[in-house]
């Protein structure tokens, strides 16, 4: 069973994503800030990180860059999951090392499909 780290500062979004993923058989780890997300990823080595962008402190783009540039976490795929739906945001997210980009509200089938794709890449 794949372990997924959800990094999101919104308790509501966290609950929605966690419910969707647990229903699909994933084990979930959570972090409420970018900093906590980076630390948790280093400590727990999840199979995948689902990263929000708009967070206080270290934002999701910065946290994604830290994870993908650090040798200890570089092999963990990151999927950005955010309300930011501009093409420039998508391009910037992918430049930070993200494997995929989803906009909220997420459709469960899309989320699971992108996770499967990233895990099997």
Phi and psi in radians as a Rosetta constraint file:
Dihedral C 1 N 2 CA 2 C 2 CIRCULARHARMONIC -1.271 0.35
Dihedral N 2 CA 2 C 2 N 3 CIRCULARHARMONIC 2.470 0.35
Dihedral C 2 N 3 CA 3 C 3 CIRCULARHARMONIC -1.765 0.35
Dihedral N 3 CA 3 C 3 N 4 CIRCULARHARMONIC 2.209 0.35
Dihedral C 3 N 4 CA 4 C 4 CIRCULARHARMONIC -2.073 0.35
Dihedral N 4 CA 4 C 4 N 5 CIRCULARHARMONIC 2.285 0.35
Dihedral C 4 N 5 CA 5 C 5 CIRCULARHARMONIC -1.682 0.35
Dihedral N 5 CA 5 C 5 N 6 CIRCULARHARMONIC 2.097 0.35
Dihedral C 5 N 6 CA 6 C 6 CIRCULARHARMONIC -1.729 0.35
Dihedral N 6 CA 6 C 6 N 7 CIRCULARHARMONIC 2.143 0.35
Dihedral C 6 N 7 CA 7 C 7 CIRCULARHARMONIC -1.957 0.35
Dihedral N 7 CA 7 C 7 N 8 CIRCULARHARMONIC 1.883 0.35
Dihedral C 7 N 8 CA 8 C 8 CIRCULARHARMONIC -2.747 0.35
Dihedral N 8 CA 8 C 8 N 9 CIRCULARHARMONIC 2.382 0.35
Dihedral C 8 N 9 CA 9 C 9 CIRCULARHARMONIC -1.523 0.35
Dihedral N 9 CA 9 C 9 N 10 CIRCULARHARMONIC -0.081 0.35
Dihedral C 9 N 10 CA 10 C 10 CIRCULARHARMONIC -1.688 0.35
Dihedral N 10 CA 10 C 10 N 11 CIRCULARHARMONIC 2.025 0.35
Dihedral C 10 N 11 CA 11 C 11 CIRCULARHARMONIC -1.022 0.35
Dihedral N 11 CA 11 C 11 N 12 CIRCULARHARMONIC -0.597 0.35
Dihedral C 11 N 12 CA 12 C 12 CIRCULARHARMONIC -1.150 0.35
Dihedral N 12 CA 12 C 12 N 13 CIRCULARHARMONIC -0.877 0.35
Dihedral C 12 N 13 CA 13 C 13 CIRCULARHARMONIC -1.065 0.35
Dihedral N 13 CA 13 C 13 N 14 CIRCULARHARMONIC -0.733 0.35
Dihedral C 13 N 14 CA 14 C 14 CIRCULARHARMONIC -1.000 0.35
Dihedral N 14 CA 14 C 14 N 15 CIRCULARHARMONIC -0.804 0.35
Dihedral C 14 N 15 CA 15 C 15 CIRCULARHARMONIC -1.103 0.35
Dihedral N 15 CA 15 C 15 N 16 CIRCULARHARMONIC -0.788 0.35
Dihedral C 15 N 16 CA 16 C 16 CIRCULARHARMONIC -1.067 0.35
Dihedral N 16 CA 16 C 16 N 17 CIRCULARHARMONIC -0.873 0.35
Dihedral C 16 N 17 CA 17 C 17 CIRCULARHARMONIC -1.124 0.35
Dihedral N 17 CA 17 C 17 N 18 CIRCULARHARMONIC -0.771 0.35
Dihedral C 17 N 18 CA 18 C 18 CIRCULARHARMONIC -1.058 0.35
Dihedral N 18 CA 18 C 18 N 19 CIRCULARHARMONIC -0.780 0.35
Dihedral C 18 N 19 CA 19 C 19 CIRCULARHARMONIC -1.062 0.35
Dihedral N 19 CA 19 C 19 N 20 CIRCULARHARMONIC -0.811 0.35
Dihedral C 19 N 20 CA 20 C 20 CIRCULARHARMONIC -1.025 0.35
Dihedral N 20 CA 20 C 20 N 21 CIRCULARHARMONIC -0.823 0.35
Dihedral C 20 N 21 CA 21 C 21 CIRCULARHARMONIC -1.273 0.35
Dihedral N 21 CA 21 C 21 N 22 CIRCULARHARMONIC -0.691 0.35
Dihedral C 21 N 22 CA 22 C 22 CIRCULARHARMONIC -1.119 0.35
Dihedral N 22 CA 22 C 22 N 23 CIRCULARHARMONIC -0.663 0.35
Dihedral C 22 N 23 CA 23 C 23 CIRCULARHARMONIC -1.067 0.35
Dihedral N 23 CA 23 C 23 N 24 CIRCULARHARMONIC -0.507 0.35
Dihedral C 23 N 24 CA 24 C 24 CIRCULARHARMONIC -1.639 0.35
Dihedral N 24 CA 24 C 24 N 25 CIRCULARHARMONIC 0.203 0.35
Dihedral C 24 N 25 CA 25 C 25 CIRCULARHARMONIC 1.558 0.35
Dihedral N 25 CA 25 C 25 N 26 CIRCULARHARMONIC 0.232 0.35
Dihedral C 25 N 26 CA 26 C 26 CIRCULARHARMONIC -1.605 0.35
Dihedral N 26 CA 26 C 26 N 27 CIRCULARHARMONIC 2.590 0.35
Dihedral C 26 N 27 CA 27 C 27 CIRCULARHARMONIC -1.596 0.35
Dihedral N 27 CA 27 C 27 N 28 CIRCULARHARMONIC 2.350 0.35
Dihedral C 27 N 28 CA 28 C 28 CIRCULARHARMONIC -2.000 0.35
Dihedral N 28 CA 28 C 28 N 29 CIRCULARHARMONIC 2.350 0.35
Dihedral C 28 N 29 CA 29 C 29 CIRCULARHARMONIC -1.995 0.35
Dihedral N 29 CA 29 C 29 N 30 CIRCULARHARMONIC 2.644 0.35
Dihedral C 29 N 30 CA 30 C 30 CIRCULARHARMONIC -2.316 0.35
Dihedral N 30 CA 30 C 30 N 31 CIRCULARHARMONIC 2.680 0.35
Dihedral C 30 N 31 CA 31 C 31 CIRCULARHARMONIC -2.546 0.35
Dihedral N 31 CA 31 C 31 N 32 CIRCULARHARMONIC 2.396 0.35
Dihedral C 31 N 32 CA 32 C 32 CIRCULARHARMONIC -1.652 0.35
Dihedral N 32 CA 32 C 32 N 33 CIRCULARHARMONIC -0.101 0.35
Dihedral C 32 N 33 CA 33 C 33 CIRCULARHARMONIC -2.445 0.35
Dihedral N 33 CA 33 C 33 N 34 CIRCULARHARMONIC 2.857 0.35
Dihedral C 33 N 34 CA 34 C 34 CIRCULARHARMONIC -1.065 0.35
Dihedral N 34 CA 34 C 34 N 35 CIRCULARHARMONIC -0.754 0.35
Dihedral C 34 N 35 CA 35 C 35 CIRCULARHARMONIC -1.069 0.35
Dihedral N 35 CA 35 C 35 N 36 CIRCULARHARMONIC -0.811 0.35
Dihedral C 35 N 36 CA 36 C 36 CIRCULARHARMONIC -1.110 0.35
Dihedral N 36 CA 36 C 36 N 37 CIRCULARHARMONIC -0.650 0.35
Dihedral C 36 N 37 CA 37 C 37 CIRCULARHARMONIC -1.076 0.35
Dihedral N 37 CA 37 C 37 N 38 CIRCULARHARMONIC -0.778 0.35
Dihedral C 37 N 38 CA 38 C 38 CIRCULARHARMONIC -1.115 0.35
Dihedral N 38 CA 38 C 38 N 39 CIRCULARHARMONIC -0.796 0.35
Dihedral C 38 N 39 CA 39 C 39 CIRCULARHARMONIC -1.109 0.35
Dihedral N 39 CA 39 C 39 N 40 CIRCULARHARMONIC -0.764 0.35
Dihedral C 39 N 40 CA 40 C 40 CIRCULARHARMONIC -1.124 0.35
Dihedral N 40 CA 40 C 40 N 41 CIRCULARHARMONIC -0.716 0.35
Dihedral C 40 N 41 CA 41 C 41 CIRCULARHARMONIC -1.075 0.35
Dihedral N 41 CA 41 C 41 N 42 CIRCULARHARMONIC -0.736 0.35
Dihedral C 41 N 42 CA 42 C 42 CIRCULARHARMONIC -1.133 0.35
Dihedral N 42 CA 42 C 42 N 43 CIRCULARHARMONIC -0.740 0.35
Dihedral C 42 N 43 CA 43 C 43 CIRCULARHARMONIC -1.333 0.35
Dihedral N 43 CA 43 C 43 N 44 CIRCULARHARMONIC -0.728 0.35
Dihedral C 43 N 44 CA 44 C 44 CIRCULARHARMONIC -1.708 0.35
Dihedral N 44 CA 44 C 44 N 45 CIRCULARHARMONIC -0.334 0.35
Dihedral C 44 N 45 CA 45 C 45 CIRCULARHARMONIC 0.851 0.35
Dihedral N 45 CA 45 C 45 N 46 CIRCULARHARMONIC 1.084 0.35
Dihedral C 45 N 46 CA 46 C 46 CIRCULARHARMONIC -1.154 0.35
Dihedral N 46 CA 46 C 46 N 47 CIRCULARHARMONIC 2.883 0.35
Dihedral C 46 N 47 CA 47 C 47 CIRCULARHARMONIC -1.333 0.35
Dihedral N 47 CA 47 C 47 N 48 CIRCULARHARMONIC -0.399 0.35
Dihedral C 47 N 48 CA 48 C 48 CIRCULARHARMONIC -2.804 0.35
Dihedral N 48 CA 48 C 48 N 49 CIRCULARHARMONIC 2.639 0.35
Dihedral C 48 N 49 CA 49 C 49 CIRCULARHARMONIC -2.081 0.35
Dihedral N 49 CA 49 C 49 N 50 CIRCULARHARMONIC 2.285 0.35
Dihedral C 49 N 50 CA 50 C 50 CIRCULARHARMONIC -1.812 0.35
Dihedral N 50 CA 50 C 50 N 51 CIRCULARHARMONIC 1.977 0.35
Dihedral C 50 N 51 CA 51 C 51 CIRCULARHARMONIC -1.999 0.35
Dihedral N 51 CA 51 C 51 N 52 CIRCULARHARMONIC 2.121 0.35
Dihedral C 51 N 52 CA 52 C 52 CIRCULARHARMONIC -1.306 0.35
Dihedral N 52 CA 52 C 52 N 53 CIRCULARHARMONIC 2.814 0.35
Dihedral C 52 N 53 CA 53 C 53 CIRCULARHARMONIC -1.799 0.35
Dihedral N 53 CA 53 C 53 N 54 CIRCULARHARMONIC -0.880 0.35
Dihedral C 53 N 54 CA 54 C 54 CIRCULARHARMONIC -1.439 0.35
Dihedral N 54 CA 54 C 54 N 55 CIRCULARHARMONIC 1.725 0.35
Dihedral C 54 N 55 CA 55 C 55 CIRCULARHARMONIC -2.491 0.35
Dihedral N 55 CA 55 C 55 N 56 CIRCULARHARMONIC 2.648 0.35
Dihedral C 55 N 56 CA 56 C 56 CIRCULARHARMONIC -1.178 0.35
Dihedral N 56 CA 56 C 56 N 57 CIRCULARHARMONIC 2.679 0.35
Dihedral C 56 N 57 CA 57 C 57 CIRCULARHARMONIC 1.296 0.35
Dihedral N 57 CA 57 C 57 N 58 CIRCULARHARMONIC -2.230 0.35
Dihedral C 57 N 58 CA 58 C 58 CIRCULARHARMONIC -1.239 0.35
Dihedral N 58 CA 58 C 58 N 59 CIRCULARHARMONIC 2.022 0.35
Dihedral C 58 N 59 CA 59 C 59 CIRCULARHARMONIC -1.415 0.35
Dihedral N 59 CA 59 C 59 N 60 CIRCULARHARMONIC 3.022 0.35
Dihedral C 59 N 60 CA 60 C 60 CIRCULARHARMONIC -1.111 0.35
Dihedral N 60 CA 60 C 60 N 61 CIRCULARHARMONIC -0.588 0.35
Dihedral C 60 N 61 CA 61 C 61 CIRCULARHARMONIC -1.128 0.35
Dihedral N 61 CA 61 C 61 N 62 CIRCULARHARMONIC -0.790 0.35
Dihedral C 61 N 62 CA 62 C 62 CIRCULARHARMONIC -1.139 0.35
Dihedral N 62 CA 62 C 62 N 63 CIRCULARHARMONIC -0.750 0.35
Dihedral C 62 N 63 CA 63 C 63 CIRCULARHARMONIC -1.142 0.35
Dihedral N 63 CA 63 C 63 N 64 CIRCULARHARMONIC -0.700 0.35
Dihedral C 63 N 64 CA 64 C 64 CIRCULARHARMONIC -1.073 0.35
Dihedral N 64 CA 64 C 64 N 65 CIRCULARHARMONIC -0.770 0.35
Dihedral C 64 N 65 CA 65 C 65 CIRCULARHARMONIC -1.071 0.35
Dihedral N 65 CA 65 C 65 N 66 CIRCULARHARMONIC -0.764 0.35
Dihedral C 65 N 66 CA 66 C 66 CIRCULARHARMONIC -1.058 0.35
Dihedral N 66 CA 66 C 66 N 67 CIRCULARHARMONIC -0.751 0.35
Dihedral C 66 N 67 CA 67 C 67 CIRCULARHARMONIC -1.173 0.35
Dihedral N 67 CA 67 C 67 N 68 CIRCULARHARMONIC -0.775 0.35
Dihedral C 67 N 68 CA 68 C 68 CIRCULARHARMONIC -1.340 0.35
Dihedral N 68 CA 68 C 68 N 69 CIRCULARHARMONIC -0.336 0.35
Dihedral C 68 N 69 CA 69 C 69 CIRCULARHARMONIC -1.662 0.35
Dihedral N 69 CA 69 C 69 N 70 CIRCULARHARMONIC -0.186 0.35
Dihedral C 69 N 70 CA 70 C 70 CIRCULARHARMONIC -1.592 0.35
Dihedral N 70 CA 70 C 70 N 71 CIRCULARHARMONIC 2.198 0.35
Dihedral C 70 N 71 CA 71 C 71 CIRCULARHARMONIC -0.977 0.35
Dihedral N 71 CA 71 C 71 N 72 CIRCULARHARMONIC -0.568 0.35
Dihedral C 71 N 72 CA 72 C 72 CIRCULARHARMONIC -1.227 0.35
Dihedral N 72 CA 72 C 72 N 73 CIRCULARHARMONIC -0.440 0.35
Dihedral C 72 N 73 CA 73 C 73 CIRCULARHARMONIC -2.181 0.35
Dihedral N 73 CA 73 C 73 N 74 CIRCULARHARMONIC 0.049 0.35
Dihedral C 73 N 74 CA 74 C 74 CIRCULARHARMONIC -1.075 0.35
Dihedral N 74 CA 74 C 74 N 75 CIRCULARHARMONIC -0.453 0.35
Dihedral C 74 N 75 CA 75 C 75 CIRCULARHARMONIC -1.548 0.35
Dihedral N 75 CA 75 C 75 N 76 CIRCULARHARMONIC 0.052 0.35
Dihedral C 75 N 76 CA 76 C 76 CIRCULARHARMONIC -1.585 0.35
Dihedral N 76 CA 76 C 76 N 77 CIRCULARHARMONIC 2.044 0.35
Dihedral C 76 N 77 CA 77 C 77 CIRCULARHARMONIC -1.178 0.35
Dihedral N 77 CA 77 C 77 N 78 CIRCULARHARMONIC 2.468 0.35
Dihedral C 77 N 78 CA 78 C 78 CIRCULARHARMONIC -2.023 0.35
Dihedral N 78 CA 78 C 78 N 79 CIRCULARHARMONIC 2.266 0.35
Dihedral C 78 N 79 CA 79 C 79 CIRCULARHARMONIC -1.982 0.35
Dihedral N 79 CA 79 C 79 N 80 CIRCULARHARMONIC 2.128 0.35
Dihedral C 79 N 80 CA 80 C 80 CIRCULARHARMONIC -1.388 0.35
Dihedral N 80 CA 80 C 80 N 81 CIRCULARHARMONIC 2.327 0.35
Dihedral C 80 N 81 CA 81 C 81 CIRCULARHARMONIC -2.300 0.35
Dihedral N 81 CA 81 C 81 N 82 CIRCULARHARMONIC 1.804 0.35
Dihedral C 81 N 82 CA 82 C 82 CIRCULARHARMONIC -2.563 0.35
Dihedral N 82 CA 82 C 82 N 83 CIRCULARHARMONIC 2.902 0.35
Dihedral C 82 N 83 CA 83 C 83 CIRCULARHARMONIC -1.452 0.35
Dihedral N 83 CA 83 C 83 N 84 CIRCULARHARMONIC -0.213 0.35
Dihedral C 83 N 84 CA 84 C 84 CIRCULARHARMONIC -1.292 0.35
Dihedral N 84 CA 84 C 84 N 85 CIRCULARHARMONIC 1.894 0.35
Dihedral C 84 N 85 CA 85 C 85 CIRCULARHARMONIC -1.960 0.35
Dihedral N 85 CA 85 C 85 N 86 CIRCULARHARMONIC 0.281 0.35
Dihedral C 85 N 86 CA 86 C 86 CIRCULARHARMONIC -1.364 0.35
Dihedral N 86 CA 86 C 86 N 87 CIRCULARHARMONIC 2.592 0.35
Dihedral C 86 N 87 CA 87 C 87 CIRCULARHARMONIC -1.042 0.35
Dihedral N 87 CA 87 C 87 N 88 CIRCULARHARMONIC -0.645 0.35
Dihedral C 87 N 88 CA 88 C 88 CIRCULARHARMONIC -1.090 0.35
Dihedral N 88 CA 88 C 88 N 89 CIRCULARHARMONIC -0.641 0.35
Dihedral C 88 N 89 CA 89 C 89 CIRCULARHARMONIC -1.139 0.35
Dihedral N 89 CA 89 C 89 N 90 CIRCULARHARMONIC -0.775 0.35
Dihedral C 89 N 90 CA 90 C 90 CIRCULARHARMONIC -1.047 0.35
Dihedral N 90 CA 90 C 90 N 91 CIRCULARHARMONIC -0.841 0.35
Dihedral C 90 N 91 CA 91 C 91 CIRCULARHARMONIC -1.079 0.35
Dihedral N 91 CA 91 C 91 N 92 CIRCULARHARMONIC -0.791 0.35
Dihedral C 91 N 92 CA 92 C 92 CIRCULARHARMONIC -1.101 0.35
Dihedral N 92 CA 92 C 92 N 93 CIRCULARHARMONIC -0.730 0.35
Dihedral C 92 N 93 CA 93 C 93 CIRCULARHARMONIC -1.057 0.35
Dihedral N 93 CA 93 C 93 N 94 CIRCULARHARMONIC -0.748 0.35
Dihedral C 93 N 94 CA 94 C 94 CIRCULARHARMONIC -1.191 0.35
Dihedral N 94 CA 94 C 94 N 95 CIRCULARHARMONIC -0.610 0.35
Dihedral C 94 N 95 CA 95 C 95 CIRCULARHARMONIC -1.145 0.35
Dihedral N 95 CA 95 C 95 N 96 CIRCULARHARMONIC -0.449 0.35
Dihedral C 95 N 96 CA 96 C 96 CIRCULARHARMONIC -1.376 0.35
Dihedral N 96 CA 96 C 96 N 97 CIRCULARHARMONIC -0.120 0.35
Dihedral C 96 N 97 CA 97 C 97 CIRCULARHARMONIC 1.952 0.35
Dihedral N 97 CA 97 C 97 N 98 CIRCULARHARMONIC 0.051 0.35
Dihedral C 97 N 98 CA 98 C 98 CIRCULARHARMONIC -1.137 0.35
Dihedral N 98 CA 98 C 98 N 99 CIRCULARHARMONIC 2.541 0.35
Dihedral C 98 N 99 CA 99 C 99 CIRCULARHARMONIC -1.479 0.35
Dihedral N 99 CA 99 C 99 N 100 CIRCULARHARMONIC -0.444 0.35
Dihedral C 99 N 100 CA 100 C 100 CIRCULARHARMONIC -2.754 0.35
Dihedral N 100 CA 100 C 100 N 101 CIRCULARHARMONIC 3.021 0.35
Dihedral C 100 N 101 CA 101 C 101 CIRCULARHARMONIC -2.531 0.35
Dihedral N 101 CA 101 C 101 N 102 CIRCULARHARMONIC 2.158 0.35
Dihedral C 101 N 102 CA 102 C 102 CIRCULARHARMONIC -2.136 0.35
Dihedral N 102 CA 102 C 102 N 103 CIRCULARHARMONIC 2.469 0.35
Dihedral C 102 N 103 CA 103 C 103 CIRCULARHARMONIC -1.809 0.35
Dihedral N 103 CA 103 C 103 N 104 CIRCULARHARMONIC 2.550 0.35
Dihedral C 103 N 104 CA 104 C 104 CIRCULARHARMONIC -1.508 0.35
Dihedral N 104 CA 104 C 104 N 105 CIRCULARHARMONIC 2.637 0.35
Dihedral C 104 N 105 CA 105 C 105 CIRCULARHARMONIC -1.250 0.35
Dihedral N 105 CA 105 C 105 N 106 CIRCULARHARMONIC 2.389 0.35
Dihedral C 105 N 106 CA 106 C 106 CIRCULARHARMONIC -1.419 0.35
Dihedral N 106 CA 106 C 106 N 107 CIRCULARHARMONIC 2.585 0.35
Dihedral C 106 N 107 CA 107 C 107 CIRCULARHARMONIC -1.635 0.35
Dihedral N 107 CA 107 C 107 N 108 CIRCULARHARMONIC 2.215 0.35
Dihedral C 107 N 108 CA 108 C 108 CIRCULARHARMONIC -0.903 0.35
Dihedral N 108 CA 108 C 108 N 109 CIRCULARHARMONIC -0.784 0.35
Dihedral C 108 N 109 CA 109 C 109 CIRCULARHARMONIC -1.089 0.35
Dihedral N 109 CA 109 C 109 N 110 CIRCULARHARMONIC -0.698 0.35
Dihedral C 109 N 110 CA 110 C 110 CIRCULARHARMONIC -1.143 0.35
Dihedral N 110 CA 110 C 110 N 111 CIRCULARHARMONIC -0.770 0.35
Dihedral C 110 N 111 CA 111 C 111 CIRCULARHARMONIC -1.047 0.35
Dihedral N 111 CA 111 C 111 N 112 CIRCULARHARMONIC -0.890 0.35
Dihedral C 111 N 112 CA 112 C 112 CIRCULARHARMONIC -1.104 0.35
Dihedral N 112 CA 112 C 112 N 113 CIRCULARHARMONIC -0.705 0.35
Dihedral C 112 N 113 CA 113 C 113 CIRCULARHARMONIC -1.096 0.35
Dihedral N 113 CA 113 C 113 N 114 CIRCULARHARMONIC -0.795 0.35
Dihedral C 113 N 114 CA 114 C 114 CIRCULARHARMONIC -1.173 0.35
Dihedral N 114 CA 114 C 114 N 115 CIRCULARHARMONIC -0.631 0.35
Dihedral C 114 N 115 CA 115 C 115 CIRCULARHARMONIC -1.142 0.35
Dihedral N 115 CA 115 C 115 N 116 CIRCULARHARMONIC -0.823 0.35
Dihedral C 115 N 116 CA 116 C 116 CIRCULARHARMONIC -1.010 0.35
Dihedral N 116 CA 116 C 116 N 117 CIRCULARHARMONIC -0.778 0.35
Dihedral C 116 N 117 CA 117 C 117 CIRCULARHARMONIC -1.071 0.35
Dihedral N 117 CA 117 C 117 N 118 CIRCULARHARMONIC -0.803 0.35
Dihedral C 117 N 118 CA 118 C 118 CIRCULARHARMONIC -1.173 0.35
Dihedral N 118 CA 118 C 118 N 119 CIRCULARHARMONIC -0.673 0.35
Dihedral C 118 N 119 CA 119 C 119 CIRCULARHARMONIC -1.224 0.35
Dihedral N 119 CA 119 C 119 N 120 CIRCULARHARMONIC -0.535 0.35
Dihedral C 119 N 120 CA 120 C 120 CIRCULARHARMONIC -1.642 0.35
Dihedral N 120 CA 120 C 120 N 121 CIRCULARHARMONIC 0.006 0.35
